[in-house]
């Protein structure tokens, strides 16, 4: 004769499984429905992303200014400017940091920031495109572009005040050397004696 305790135990387990299965089945169906919905949303996002990229590509090509060549647009994202390369380009063109920034369409403070950095400099795409364009010009073209912007071309740095100040400091330095002034220095006459 079977043990009544085992029979009761098996029957309780069977009924419990049946109740759990009945409670889980609606959750399982809902989970499946939500997974399908998420998959549909992912497909829609991928399609919208593709469409937006195509529209941006069309808008970018149609909004290119007249006279700009496609070569500049192709090389701009490939540029990897460094603080040294920007500084050498600026010196080659004979520009101040503010003037260089105006040619690139950024502030002079941005150029100061780039010069202070070491290694690669991060720029916006529009600035990279402007940099690619500026790399192909010389001093004369840079001056023409600055005049068109309204900035006077790079000439002597500083004005009359700067020159007067440097002349004044030069005189005092020479006077100090001639008289033997200054700390720890002796004039030639004192050395012989």
C-alpha positions as CSV (number, residue, x, y, z in Angstrom):
1,X,0.0,0.0,0.0
2,X,1.4,3.4,-1.0
3,X,2.4,5.8,1.7
4,X,-0.4,8.5,2.1
5,X,2.1,11.2,3.0
6,X,4.0,10.7,-0.4
7,X,0.7,10.6,-2.3
8,X,-0.4,13.9,-0.7
9,X,3.0,15.4,-1.2
10,X,3.0,14.6,-5.0
11,X,-0.6,15.8,-5.4
12,X,0.3,19.1,-3.7
13,X,3.3,19.6,-5.9
14,X,1.2,18.8,-9.0
15,X,-1.4,21.4,-8.1
16,X,1.2,24.0,-7.2
17,X,3.0,23.6,-10.5
18,X,-0.4,23.9,-12.3
19,X,-1.2,27.1,-10.4
20,X,2.3,28.6,-11.1
21,X,2.1,27.7,-14.7
22,X,-1.3,29.4,-15.0
23,X,0.1,32.5,-13.3
24,X,3.3,32.6,-15.4
25,X,1.6,32.0,-18.8
26,X,0.2,35.5,-19.2
27,X,3.5,37.0,-18.1
28,X,5.3,34.8,-20.7
29,X,2.9,36.0,-23.5
30,X,3.4,39.6,-22.4
31,X,7.2,39.2,-22.4
32,X,7.1,37.8,-25.9
33,X,4.9,40.7,-27.1
34,X,7.2,43.2,-25.6
35,X,10.3,41.6,-27.2
36,X,8.7,41.8,-30.6
37,X,7.8,45.4,-30.0
38,X,11.4,46.3,-29.0
39,X,12.7,44.5,-32.1
40,X,10.3,46.6,-34.2
41,X,11.4,49.8,-32.5
42,X,15.1,48.9,-33.2
43,X,14.3,48.4,-36.9
44,X,12.6,51.7,-37.0
45,X,15.5,53.5,-35.3
46,X,18.0,51.9,-37.7
47,X,15.8,53.0,-40.7
48,X,15.4,56.5,-39.3
49,X,19.2,56.8,-38.7
50,X,19.9,55.7,-42.2
51,X,17.4,58.3,-43.6
52,X,18.8,61.1,-41.4
53,X,22.4,60.3,-42.5
54,X,21.3,60.4,-46.2
55,X,19.5,63.7,-45.6
56,X,22.5,65.2,-43.9
57,X,24.7,64.1,-46.7
58,X,22.4,65.7,-49.2
59,X,22.1,68.9,-47.2
60,X,25.9,69.0,-46.7
61,X,26.5,68.7,-50.4
62,X,23.9,71.3,-51.3
63,X,24.9,73.9,-48.7
64,X,28.6,73.9,-49.7
65,X,29.5,77.5,-50.6
66,X,30.2,78.3,-54.2
67,X,33.8,78.0,-55.2
68,X,34.8,75.6,-52.5
69,X,36.3,72.5,-53.8
70,X,35.4,68.9,-52.9
71,X,39.0,68.2,-52.0
72,X,38.7,70.5,-48.9
73,X,35.6,68.6,-47.7
74,X,37.3,65.3,-48.2
75,X,40.5,66.2,-46.4
76,X,39.0,68.1,-43.5
77,X,37.9,65.0,-41.4
78,X,41.3,63.4,-42.2
79,X,43.3,66.2,-40.6
80,X,45.0,65.5,-37.3
81,X,46.2,69.0,-36.2
82,X,48.6,69.3,-33.4
83,X,49.6,72.4,-31.4
84,X,53.0,72.4,-33.2
85,X,51.5,72.2,-36.7
86,X,49.0,75.0,-35.9
87,X,51.8,77.2,-34.5
88,X,54.0,76.6,-37.5
89,X,51.2,77.3,-39.9
90,X,50.4,80.5,-38.1
91,X,54.0,81.6,-38.2
92,X,54.3,80.7,-41.9
93,X,51.4,83.0,-42.6
94,X,52.8,85.7,-40.3
95,X,49.6,86.0,-38.3
96,X,48.8,86.8,-34.7
97,X,46.7,84.3,-32.7
98,X,43.6,86.5,-33.0
99,X,44.0,86.9,-36.8
100,X,44.6,83.1,-37.2
101,X,41.4,82.5,-35.2
102,X,39.5,84.9,-37.4
103,X,40.7,83.0,-40.5
104,X,39.4,79.7,-39.0
105,X,36.2,81.3,-37.7
106,X,37.1,80.8,-34.0
107,X,38.1,83.1,-31.2
108,X,41.6,84.1,-30.5
109,X,41.2,82.4,-27.1
110,X,40.6,79.1,-28.9
111,X,43.9,79.5,-30.7
112,X,45.6,80.3,-27.4
113,X,44.1,77.1,-25.9
114,X,45.3,75.0,-28.8
115,X,48.8,76.5,-28.6
116,X,49.0,75.6,-24.9
117,X,48.0,72.0,-25.4
118,X,50.4,69.2,-26.3
119,X,49.7,66.6,-29.0
120,X,46.5,66.4,-31.1
121,X,44.0,69.2,-31.0
122,X,40.3,68.5,-31.2
123,X,38.3,70.8,-33.4
124,X,34.8,70.9,-34.9
125,X,34.3,69.7,-38.4
126,X,33.7,73.2,-39.7
127,X,36.9,74.4,-38.1
128,X,38.8,71.4,-39.7
129,X,37.4,72.3,-43.1
130,X,38.5,75.9,-42.6
131,X,41.9,74.7,-41.5
132,X,42.3,72.6,-44.6
133,X,41.4,75.6,-46.7
134,X,43.9,77.9,-44.8
135,X,46.7,75.4,-45.2
136,X,46.6,75.9,-49.0
137,X,47.0,79.7,-48.9
138,X,50.0,82.0,-48.5
139,X,50.7,85.2,-46.7
140,X,49.2,87.4,-49.4
141,X,45.9,85.4,-49.6
142,X,45.7,85.4,-45.8
143,X,46.1,89.2,-45.8
144,X,43.4,89.6,-48.4
145,X,41.0,87.4,-46.5
146,X,41.7,89.3,-43.2
147,X,41.0,92.6,-45.1
148,X,37.8,91.1,-46.4
149,X,36.8,90.2,-42.8
150,X,37.8,93.7,-41.6
151,X,40.9,92.9,-39.7
152,X,44.1,94.9,-40.6
153,X,46.8,92.6,-42.1
154,X,49.6,91.3,-39.9
155,X,52.4,93.8,-39.9
156,X,54.6,95.0,-37.1
157,X,53.4,93.6,-33.8
158,X,52.6,96.2,-31.3
159,X,52.2,99.9,-31.8
160,X,54.2,103.0,-30.9
161,X,53.7,102.4,-27.2
162,X,55.3,98.9,-27.4
163,X,58.3,100.2,-29.4
164,X,58.7,103.2,-27.0
165,X,58.6,100.8,-24.0
166,X,61.1,98.4,-25.5
167,X,63.4,101.3,-26.4
168,X,63.2,102.7,-22.8
169,X,64.0,99.3,-21.3
170,X,66.9,98.8,-23.7
171,X,68.4,102.1,-22.6
172,X,68.2,101.4,-18.9
173,X,69.7,97.9,-19.5
174,X,72.6,99.4,-21.5
175,X,73.2,102.1,-18.9
176,X,73.4,99.5,-16.2
177,X,76.0,97.5,-18.1
178,X,78.1,100.6,-19.0
179,X,78.3,101.8,-15.4
180,X,78.9,98.5,-13.9
181,X,75.6,98.7,-12.0
182,X,73.7,95.6,-10.9
183,X,74.4,92.9,-8.3
184,X,77.7,91.2,-8.2
185,X,79.1,92.7,-11.4
186,X,82.3,94.7,-11.4
187,X,83.3,97.2,-14.0
188,X,86.4,96.5,-16.1
189,X,88.4,99.2,-14.2
190,X,87.6,97.6,-10.9
191,X,88.7,94.2,-12.1
192,X,92.2,95.5,-13.1
193,X,92.8,97.2,-9.7
